[in-house]
Amino acid sequence: MSLEQIGIVIQDMMFTTLLVAAPALLISLSVGLLIAVFQAATQINEQTLTFVPKIVAVFAVFAALFPWMMQMMMEFSGRVMSIVAQQGGP
């Protein structure tokens, strides 16, 4: 495997990781922002008020998008395996 192919695989890996993780991170960020605004407006400083809604929202996104996430990871694995197969092994 040449250095160029390794660079392509690493770039593809980073892009796939970003694409798969982005929905959960964006939902967590937006829920955290909404809760922070609510806490600032009401002056309630409860730690579980920020933690629990974020966890519930991330699990909901993960449950809703799990098939898509798995499809993206399987496609990435297939691309890497095809590159390795073209080279005849490690």
Biopython code that builds the backbone (N, CA, C, O; Angstrom):
import numpy as np
from Bio.PDB.StructureBuilder import StructureBuilder

atoms = [
    (1, "MET", "N", (0.852, -1.169, 0.000)),
    (1, "MET", "CA", (0.000, 0.000, 0.000)),
    (1, "MET", "C", (0.899, 1.234, 0.000)),
    (1, "MET", "O", (1.776, 1.367, 0.854)),
    (2, "SER", "N", (0.684, 2.122, -0.942)),
    (2, "SER", "CA", (1.531, 3.317, -1.058)),
    (2, "SER", "C", (1.091, 4.384, -0.048)),
    (2, "SER", "O", (0.017, 4.308, 0.550)),
    (3, "LEU", "N", (1.953, 5.361, 0.111)),
    (3, "LEU", "CA", (1.640, 6.455, 1.034)),
    (3, "LEU", "C", (0.424, 7.243, 0.557)),
    (3, "LEU", "O", (-0.357, 7.742, 1.368)),
    (4, "GLU", "N", (0.269, 7.350, -0.748)),
    (4, "GLU", "CA", (-0.894, 8.058, -1.291)),
    (4, "GLU", "C", (-2.189, 7.337, -0.936)),
    (4, "GLU", "O", (-3.174, 7.979, -0.571)),
    (5, "GLN", "N", (-2.197, 6.020, -1.038)),
    (5, "GLN", "CA", (-3.395, 5.249, -0.687)),
    (5, "GLN", "C", (-3.677, 5.311, 0.801)),
    (5, "GLN", "O", (-4.834, 5.373, 1.216)),
    (6, "ILE", "N", (-2.626, 5.295, 1.605)),
    (6, "ILE", "CA", (-2.811, 5.414, 3.058)),
    (6, "ILE", "C", (-3.411, 6.780, 3.390)),
    (6, "ILE", "O", (-4.292, 6.880, 4.244)),
    (7, "GLY", "N", (-2.942, 7.816, 2.728)),
    (7, "GLY", "CA", (-3.503, 9.151, 2.938)),
    (7, "GLY", "C", (-4.965, 9.221, 2.543)),
    (7, "GLY", "O", (-5.771, 9.856, 3.223)),
    (8, "ILE", "N", (-5.309, 8.560, 1.433)),
    (8, "ILE", "CA", (-6.706, 8.531, 0.990)),
    (8, "ILE", "C", (-7.573, 7.803, 2.008)),
    (8, "ILE", "O", (-8.674, 8.257, 2.321)),
    (9, "VAL", "N", (-7.089, 6.679, 2.526)),
    (9, "VAL", "CA", (-7.851, 5.919, 3.523)),
    (9, "VAL", "C", (-8.028, 6.732, 4.800)),
    (9, "VAL", "O", (-9.114, 6.744, 5.378)),
    (10, "ILE", "N", (-6.982, 7.407, 5.242)),
    (10, "ILE", "CA", (-7.085, 8.223, 6.461)),
    (10, "ILE", "C", (-8.047, 9.392, 6.253)),
    (10, "ILE", "O", (-8.841, 9.706, 7.139)),
    (11, "GLN", "N", (-7.980, 10.031, 5.096)),
    (11, "GLN", "CA", (-8.897, 11.127, 4.802)),
    (11, "GLN", "C", (-10.343, 10.624, 4.767)),
    (11, "GLN", "O", (-11.241, 11.276, 5.299)),
    (12, "ASP", "N", (-10.565, 9.477, 4.148)),
    (12, "ASP", "CA", (-11.903, 8.890, 4.091)),
    (12, "ASP", "C", (-12.389, 8.498, 5.486)),
    (12, "ASP", "O", (-13.566, 8.652, 5.811)),
    (13, "MET", "N", (-11.460, 7.988, 6.309)),
    (13, "MET", "CA", (-11.816, 7.612, 7.672)),
    (13, "MET", "C", (-12.247, 8.830, 8.486)),
    (13, "MET", "O", (-13.242, 8.779, 9.210)),
    (14, "MET", "N", (-11.499, 9.919, 8.365)),
    (14, "MET", "CA", (-11.839, 11.138, 9.111)),
    (14, "MET", "C", (-13.182, 11.707, 8.651)),
    (14, "MET", "O", (-13.990, 12.134, 9.476)),
    (15, "PHE", "N", (-13.419, 11.716, 7.347)),
    (15, "PHE", "CA", (-14.677, 12.237, 6.822)),
    (15, "PHE", "C", (-15.846, 11.376, 7.265)),
    (15, "PHE", "O", (-16.890, 11.903, 7.650)),
    (16, "THR", "N", (-15.688, 10.051, 7.216)),
    (16, "THR", "CA", (-16.760, 9.148, 7.640)),
    (16, "THR", "C", (-17.044, 9.308, 9.126)),
    (16, "THR", "O", (-18.204, 9.315, 9.538)),
    (17, "THR", "N", (-16.001, 9.435, 9.930)),
    (17, "THR", "CA", (-16.174, 9.637, 11.375)),
    (17, "THR", "C", (-16.920, 10.931, 11.655)),
    (17, "THR", "O", (-17.830, 10.962, 12.484)),
    (18, "LEU", "N", (-16.539, 11.988, 10.971)),
    (18, "LEU", "CA", (-17.213, 13.275, 11.150)),
    (18, "LEU", "C", (-18.676, 13.195, 10.728)),
    (18, "LEU", "O", (-19.553, 13.728, 11.407)),
    (19, "LEU", "N", (-18.932, 12.534, 9.618)),
    (19, "LEU", "CA", (-20.291, 12.423, 9.109)),
    (19, "LEU", "C", (-21.182, 11.597, 10.035)),
    (19, "LEU", "O", (-22.349, 11.933, 10.232)),
    (20, "VAL", "N", (-20.642, 10.525, 10.599)),
    (20, "VAL", "CA", (-21.432, 9.652, 11.479)),
    (20, "VAL", "C", (-21.660, 10.310, 12.840)),
    (20, "VAL", "O", (-22.732, 10.160, 13.426)),
    (21, "ALA", "N", (-20.669, 11.032, 13.344)),
    (21, "ALA", "CA", (-20.785, 11.627, 14.678)),
    (21, "ALA", "C", (-21.520, 12.967, 14.679)),
    (21, "ALA", "O", (-22.017, 13.389, 15.723)),
    (22, "ALA", "N", (-21.597, 13.632, 13.548)),
    (22, "ALA", "CA", (-22.153, 14.983, 13.480)),
    (22, "ALA", "C", (-23.591, 15.098, 13.993)),
    (22, "ALA", "O", (-23.865, 16.021, 14.760)),
    (23, "PRO", "N", (-24.517, 14.224, 13.619)),
    (23, "PRO", "CA", (-25.892, 14.410, 14.112)),
    (23, "PRO", "C", (-26.004, 14.381, 15.635)),
    (23, "PRO", "O", (-26.687, 15.221, 16.221)),
    (24, "ALA", "N", (-25.345, 13.432, 16.274)),
    (24, "ALA", "CA", (-25.415, 13.346, 17.732)),
    (24, "ALA", "C", (-24.749, 14.558, 18.389)),
    (24, "ALA", "O", (-25.251, 15.086, 19.381)),
    (25, "LEU", "N", (-23.622, 14.993, 17.832)),
    (25, "LEU", "CA", (-22.939, 16.154, 18.406)),
    (25, "LEU", "C", (-23.748, 17.432, 18.234)),
    (25, "LEU", "O", (-23.818, 18.251, 19.150)),
    (26, "LEU", "N", (-24.355, 17.605, 17.073)),
    (26, "LEU", "CA", (-25.155, 18.808, 16.835)),
    (26, "LEU", "C", (-26.398, 18.847, 17.725)),
    (26, "LEU", "O", (-26.761, 19.906, 18.237)),
    (27, "ILE", "N", (-27.048, 17.701, 17.909)),
    (27, "ILE", "CA", (-28.219, 17.645, 18.790)),
    (27, "ILE", "C", (-27.809, 17.925, 20.230)),
    (27, "ILE", "O", (-28.495, 18.658, 20.942)),
    (28, "SER", "N", (-26.700, 17.346, 20.656)),
    (28, "SER", "CA", (-26.221, 17.594, 22.017)),
    (28, "SER", "C", (-25.887, 19.068, 22.222)),
    (28, "SER", "O", (-26.193, 19.642, 23.267)),
    (29, "LEU", "N", (-25.262, 19.670, 21.226)),
    (29, "LEU", "CA", (-24.929, 21.091, 21.306)),
    (29, "LEU", "C", (-26.180, 21.955, 21.373)),
    (29, "LEU", "O", (-26.255, 22.872, 22.191)),
    (30, "SER", "N", (-27.154, 21.676, 20.530)),
    (30, "SER", "CA", (-28.362, 22.508, 20.512)),
    (30, "SER", "C", (-29.204, 22.322, 21.775)),
    (30, "SER", "O", (-29.742, 23.293, 22.308)),
    (31, "VAL", "N", (-29.321, 21.093, 22.254)),
    (31, "VAL", "CA", (-30.066, 20.869, 23.499)),
    (31, "VAL", "C", (-29.355, 21.545, 24.666)),
    (31, "VAL", "O", (-30.003, 22.152, 25.519)),
    (32, "GLY", "N", (-28.038, 21.446, 24.710)),
    (32, "GLY", "CA", (-27.280, 22.110, 25.764)),
    (32, "GLY", "C", (-27.448, 23.618, 25.727)),
    (32, "GLY", "O", (-27.556, 24.265, 26.769)),
    (33, "LEU", "N", (-27.471, 24.175, 24.526)),
    (33, "LEU", "CA", (-27.672, 25.611, 24.395)),
    (33, "LEU", "C", (-29.065, 26.026, 24.863)),
    (33, "LEU", "O", (-29.213, 27.025, 25.565)),
    (34, "LEU", "N", (-30.079, 25.264, 24.476)),
    (34, "LEU", "CA", (-31.441, 25.570, 24.919)),
    (34, "LEU", "C", (-31.573, 25.478, 26.436)),
    (34, "LEU", "O", (-32.200, 26.334, 27.060)),
    (35, "ILE", "N", (-30.989, 24.455, 27.022)),
    (35, "ILE", "CA", (-31.050, 24.293, 28.476)),
    (35, "ILE", "C", (-30.285, 25.424, 29.168)),
    (35, "ILE", "O", (-30.724, 25.922, 30.205)),
    (36, "ALA", "N", (-29.149, 25.832, 28.603)),
    (36, "ALA", "CA", (-28.381, 26.926, 29.201)),
    (36, "ALA", "C", (-29.165, 28.234, 29.169)),
    (36, "ALA", "O", (-29.144, 29.000, 30.132)),
    (37, "VAL", "N", (-29.854, 28.486, 28.061)),
    (37, "VAL", "CA", (-30.680, 29.698, 27.979)),
    (37, "VAL", "C", (-31.812, 29.625, 28.993)),
    (37, "VAL", "O", (-32.118, 30.612, 29.662)),
    (38, "PHE", "N", (-32.433, 28.450, 29.107)),
    (38, "PHE", "CA", (-33.505, 28.272, 30.096)),
    (38, "PHE", "C", (-32.986, 28.483, 31.512)),
    (38, "PHE", "O", (-33.639, 29.141, 32.322)),
    (39, "GLN", "N", (-31.813, 27.926, 31.816)),
    (39, "GLN", "CA", (-31.252, 28.096, 33.155)),
    (39, "GLN", "C", (-30.884, 29.549, 33.434)),
    (39, "GLN", "O", (-31.061, 30.032, 34.552)),
    (40, "ALA", "N", (-30.374, 30.242, 32.426)),
    (40, "ALA", "CA", (-30.029, 31.650, 32.620)),
    (40, "ALA", "C", (-31.272, 32.494, 32.829)),
    (40, "ALA", "O", (-31.252, 33.449, 33.605)),
    (41, "ALA", "N", (-32.347, 32.152, 32.148)),
    (41, "ALA", "CA", (-33.582, 32.925, 32.279)),
    (41, "ALA", "C", (-34.264, 32.679, 33.618)),
    (41, "ALA", "O", (-34.837, 33.598, 34.203)),
    (42, "THR", "N", (-34.206, 31.445, 34.104)),
    (42, "THR", "CA", (-34.907, 31.115, 35.344)),
    (42, "THR", "C", (-33.993, 31.071, 36.562)),
    (42, "THR", "O", (-34.480, 30.938, 37.685)),
    (43, "GLN", "N", (-32.690, 31.179, 36.372)),
    (43, "GLN", "CA", (-31.687, 31.110, 37.432)),
    (43, "GLN", "C", (-31.743, 29.790, 38.196)),
    (43, "GLN", "O", (-31.487, 29.749, 39.400)),
    (44, "ILE", "N", (-32.076, 28.728, 37.498)),
    (44, "ILE", "CA", (-32.028, 27.378, 38.076)),
    (44, "ILE", "C", (-30.673, 26.784, 37.718)),
    (44, "ILE", "O", (-30.327, 26.700, 36.539)),
    (45, "ASN", "N", (-29.905, 26.372, 38.719)),
    (45, "ASN", "CA", (-28.575, 25.815, 38.484)),
    (45, "ASN", "C", (-28.530, 24.362, 38.929)),
    (45, "ASN", "O", (-27.853, 24.024, 39.900)),
    (46, "GLU", "N", (-29.234, 23.527, 38.234)),
    (46, "GLU", "CA", (-29.276, 22.099, 38.546)),
    (46, "GLU", "C", (-28.474, 21.351, 37.485)),
    (46, "GLU", "O", (-28.730, 21.500, 36.290)),
    (47, "GLN", "N", (-27.501, 20.543, 37.921)),
    (47, "GLN", "CA", (-26.636, 19.835, 36.981)),
    (47, "GLN", "C", (-27.384, 18.778, 36.172)),
    (47, "GLN", "O", (-27.115, 18.601, 34.984)),
    (48, "THR", "N", (-28.317, 18.078, 36.804)),
    (48, "THR", "CA", (-29.039, 17.031, 36.074)),
    (48, "THR", "C", (-29.972, 17.621, 35.018)),
    (48, "THR", "O", (-30.372, 16.925, 34.086)),
    (49, "LEU", "N", (-30.311, 18.873, 35.158)),
    (49, "LEU", "CA", (-31.175, 19.522, 34.171)),
    (49, "LEU", "C", (-30.469, 19.635, 32.824)),
    (49, "LEU", "O", (-31.130, 19.637, 31.785)),
    (50, "THR", "N", (-29.159, 19.727, 32.821)),
    (50, "THR", "CA", (-28.433, 19.765, 31.549)),
    (50, "THR", "C", (-28.061, 18.368, 31.069)),
    (50, "THR", "O", (-28.065, 18.102, 29.867)),
    (51, "PHE", "N", (-27.745, 17.489, 31.989)),
    (51, "PHE", "CA", (-27.231, 16.169, 31.625)),
    (51, "PHE", "C", (-28.306, 15.252, 31.061)),
    (51, "PHE", "O", (-28.109, 14.657, 30.002)),
    (52, "VAL", "N", (-29.419, 15.128, 31.732)),
    (52, "VAL", "CA", (-30.453, 14.167, 31.349)),
    (52, "VAL", "C", (-31.077, 14.470, 29.987)),
    (52, "VAL", "O", (-31.192, 13.553, 29.174)),
    (53, "PRO", "N", (-31.483, 15.698, 29.696)),
    (53, "PRO", "CA", (-32.052, 15.944, 28.361)),
    (53, "PRO", "C", (-31.061, 15.699, 27.221)),
    (53, "PRO", "O", (-31.448, 15.234, 26.148)),
    (54, "LYS", "N", (-29.783, 16.012, 27.456)),
    (54, "LYS", "CA", (-28.784, 15.754, 26.414)),
    (54, "LYS", "C", (-28.639, 14.262, 26.154)),
    (54, "LYS", "O", (-28.567, 13.835, 25.001)),
    (55, "ILE", "N", (-28.596, 13.474, 27.209)),
    (55, "ILE", "CA", (-28.468, 12.027, 27.042)),
    (55, "ILE", "C", (-29.678, 11.465, 26.317)),
    (55, "ILE", "O", (-29.531, 10.639, 25.416)),
    (56, "VAL", "N", (-30.866, 11.899, 26.695)),
    (56, "VAL", "CA", (-32.090, 11.419, 26.041)),
    (56, "VAL", "C", (-32.103, 11.815, 24.564)),
    (56, "VAL", "O", (-32.470, 11.007, 23.710)),
    (57, "ALA", "N", (-31.709, 13.038, 24.262)),
    (57, "ALA", "CA", (-31.704, 13.498, 22.873)),
    (57, "ALA", "C", (-30.677, 12.736, 22.037)),
    (57, "ALA", "O", (-30.959, 12.371, 20.895)),
    (58, "VAL", "N", (-29.497, 12.495, 22.589)),
    (58, "VAL", "CA", (-28.469, 11.755, 21.846)),
    (58, "VAL", "C", (-28.910, 10.320, 21.610)),
    (58, "VAL", "O", (-28.711, 9.792, 20.516)),
    (59, "PHE", "N", (-29.501, 9.678, 22.604)),
    (59, "PHE", "CA", (-29.997, 8.313, 22.405)),
    (59, "PHE", "C", (-31.119, 8.274, 21.377)),
    (59, "PHE", "O", (-31.204, 7.327, 20.595)),
    (60, "ALA", "N", (-31.974, 9.277, 21.362)),
    (60, "ALA", "CA", (-33.050, 9.328, 20.371)),
    (60, "ALA", "C", (-32.490, 9.482, 18.958)),
    (60, "ALA", "O", (-32.950, 8.821, 18.027)),
    (61, "VAL", "N", (-31.503, 10.349, 18.805)),
    (61, "VAL", "CA", (-30.872, 10.520, 17.488)),
    (61, "VAL", "C", (-30.160, 9.246, 17.078)),
    (61, "VAL", "O", (-30.239, 8.826, 15.924)),
    (62, "PHE", "N", (-29.463, 8.631, 18.025)),
    (62, "PHE", "CA", (-28.754, 7.388, 17.722)),
    (62, "PHE", "C", (-29.734, 6.293, 17.308)),
    (62, "PHE", "O", (-29.468, 5.548, 16.364)),
    (63, "ALA", "N", (-30.854, 6.192, 18.000)),
    (63, "ALA", "CA", (-31.852, 5.172, 17.656)),
    (63, "ALA", "C", (-32.484, 5.455, 16.292)),
    (63, "ALA", "O", (-32.755, 4.528, 15.529)),
    (64, "ALA", "N", (-32.717, 6.722, 15.988)),
    (64, "ALA", "CA", (-33.350, 7.066, 14.717)),
    (64, "ALA", "C", (-32.397, 6.901, 13.540)),
    (64, "ALA", "O", (-32.817, 6.493, 12.458)),
    (65, "LEU", "N", (-31.123, 7.213, 13.740)),
    (65, "LEU", "CA", (-30.171, 7.211, 12.630)),
    (65, "LEU", "C", (-29.239, 6.007, 12.612)),
    (65, "LEU", "O", (-28.303, 5.975, 11.813)),
    (66, "PHE", "N", (-29.467, 5.021, 13.464)),
    (66, "PHE", "CA", (-28.574, 3.869, 13.532)),
    (66, "PHE", "C", (-28.446, 3.134, 12.195)),
    (66, "PHE", "O", (-27.326, 2.788, 11.818)),
    (67, "PRO", "N", (-29.529, 2.880, 11.461)),
    (67, "PRO", "CA", (-29.348, 2.194, 10.168)),
    (67, "PRO", "C", (-28.475, 2.989, 9.193)),
    (67, "PRO", "O", (-27.641, 2.412, 8.495)),
    (68, "TRP", "N", (-28.660, 4.287, 9.144)),
    (68, "TRP", "CA", (-27.844, 5.121, 8.267)),
    (68, "TRP", "C", (-26.383, 5.114, 8.707)),
    (68, "TRP", "O", (-25.482, 5.029, 7.872)),
    (69, "MET", "N", (-26.145, 5.204, 10.023)),
    (69, "MET", "CA", (-24.777, 5.174, 10.539)),
    (69, "MET", "C", (-24.075, 3.864, 10.198)),
    (69, "MET", "O", (-22.913, 3.856, 9.793)),
    (70, "MET", "N", (-24.795, 2.759, 10.368)),
    (70, "MET", "CA", (-24.210, 1.458, 10.047)),
    (70, "MET", "C", (-23.928, 1.337, 8.552)),
    (70, "MET", "O", (-22.907, 0.772, 8.159)),
    (71, "GLN", "N", (-24.812, 1.857, 7.728)),
    (71, "GLN", "CA", (-24.600, 1.825, 6.277)),
    (71, "GLN", "C", (-23.339, 2.604, 5.901)),
    (71, "GLN", "O", (-22.546, 2.145, 5.079)),
    (72, "MET", "N", (-23.157, 3.774, 6.497)),
    (72, "MET", "CA", (-21.966, 4.579, 6.216)),
    (72, "MET", "C", (-20.688, 3.846, 6.641)),
    (72, "MET", "O", (-19.694, 3.858, 5.916)),
    (73, "MET", "N", (-20.718, 3.214, 7.809)),
    (73, "MET", "CA", (-19.531, 2.504, 8.282)),
    (73, "MET", "C", (-19.254, 1.253, 7.454)),
    (73, "MET", "O", (-18.096, 0.905, 7.221)),
    (74, "MET", "N", (-20.311, 0.576, 7.009)),
    (74, "MET", "CA", (-20.111, -0.605, 6.159)),
    (74, "MET", "C", (-19.549, -0.211, 4.799)),
    (74, "MET", "O", (-18.697, -0.914, 4.257)),
    (75, "GLU", "N", (-20.015, 0.905, 4.242)),
    (75, "GLU", "CA", (-19.470, 1.383, 2.973)),
    (75, "GLU", "C", (-17.991, 1.747, 3.115)),
    (75, "GLU", "O", (-17.192, 1.450, 2.227)),
    (76, "PHE", "N", (-17.631, 2.381, 4.216)),
    (76, "PHE", "CA", (-16.227, 2.707, 4.461)),
    (76, "PHE", "C", (-15.394, 1.435, 4.564)),
    (76, "PHE", "O", (-14.320, 1.340, 3.971)),
    (77, "SER", "N", (-15.893, 0.458, 5.320)),
    (77, "SER", "CA", (-15.163, -0.803, 5.457)),
    (77, "SER", "C", (-14.988, -1.480, 4.102)),
    (77, "SER", "O", (-13.924, -2.028, 3.814)),
    (78, "GLY", "N", (-16.010, -1.445, 3.286)),
    (78, "GLY", "CA", (-15.917, -2.030, 1.945)),
    (78, "GLY", "C", (-14.882, -1.334, 1.085)),
    (78, "GLY", "O", (-14.139, -1.984, 0.349)),
    (79, "ARG", "N", (-14.830, 0.002, 1.177)),
    (79, "ARG", "CA", (-13.826, 0.747, 0.405)),
    (79, "ARG", "C", (-12.411, 0.388, 0.850)),
    (79, "ARG", "O", (-11.525, 0.207, 0.014)),
    (80, "VAL", "N", (-12.195, 0.286, 2.151)),
    (80, "VAL", "CA", (-10.866, -0.060, 2.662)),
    (80, "VAL", "C", (-10.492, -1.479, 2.259)),
    (80, "VAL", "O", (-9.357, -1.737, 1.859)),
    (81, "MET", "N", (-11.444, -2.397, 2.365)),
    (81, "MET", "CA", (-11.147, -3.781, 1.992)),
    (81, "MET", "C", (-10.864, -3.926, 0.504)),
    (81, "MET", "O", (-10.034, -4.745, 0.109)),
    (82, "SER", "N", (-11.541, -3.144, -0.323)),
    (82, "SER", "CA", (-11.267, -3.221, -1.755)),
    (82, "SER", "C", (-9.873, -2.683, -2.077)),
    (82, "SER", "O", (-9.193, -3.207, -2.960)),
    (83, "ILE", "N", (-9.444, -1.632, -1.359)),
    (83, "ILE", "CA", (-8.075, -1.121, -1.571)),
    (83, "ILE", "C", (-7.055, -2.158, -1.152)),
    (83, "ILE", "O", (-6.066, -2.369, -1.853)),
    (84, "VAL", "N", (-7.275, -2.807, -0.025)),
    (84, "VAL", "CA", (-6.359, -3.830, 0.444)),
    (84, "VAL", "C", (-6.349, -5.020, -0.514)),
    (84, "VAL", "O", (-5.290, -5.580, -0.796)),
    (85, "ALA", "N", (-7.518, -5.406, -1.011)),
    (85, "ALA", "CA", (-7.602, -6.543, -1.933)),
    (85, "ALA", "C", (-6.893, -6.260, -3.244)),
    (85, "ALA", "O", (-6.311, -7.169, -3.836)),
    (86, "GLN", "N", (-6.928, -5.015, -3.710)),
    (86, "GLN", "CA", (-6.232, -4.653, -4.950)),
    (86, "GLN", "C", (-4.725, -4.770, -4.776)),
    (86, "GLN", "O", (-4.010, -5.056, -5.736)),
    (87, "GLN", "N", (-4.240, -4.551, -3.568)),
    (87, "GLN", "CA", (-2.807, -4.606, -3.314)),
    (87, "GLN", "C", (-2.302, -6.017, -3.044)),
    (87, "GLN", "O", (-1.096, -6.262, -3.063)),
    (88, "GLY", "N", (-3.221, -6.941, -2.793)),
    (88, "GLY", "CA", (-2.807, -8.317, -2.533)),
    (88, "GLY", "C", (-2.438, -8.587, -1.096)),
    (88, "GLY", "O", (-1.728, -9.552, -0.811)),
    (89, "GLY", "N", (-2.900, -7.764, -0.193)),
    (89, "GLY", "CA", (-2.636, -8.003, 1.236)),
    (89, "GLY", "C", (-1.779, -6.906, 1.838)),
    (89, "GLY", "O", (-1.489, -5.906, 1.181)),
    (90, "PRO", "N", (-1.368, -7.093, 3.099)),
    (90, "PRO", "CA", (-0.593, -6.051, 3.796)),
    (90, "PRO", "C", (0.810, -5.887, 3.289)),
    (90, "PRO", "O", (1.555, -5.046, 3.793)),
]
sb = StructureBuilder()
sb.init_structure("model")
sb.init_model(0)
sb.init_chain("A")
sb.init_seg("    ")
for serial, (resi, resn, name, xyz) in enumerate(atoms, 1):
    if name == "N":
        sb.init_residue(resn, " ", resi, " ")
    sb.init_atom(name, np.array(xyz, "f"), 0.0, 1.0, " ", f" {name:<3s}", serial, name[0])
structure = sb.get_structure()
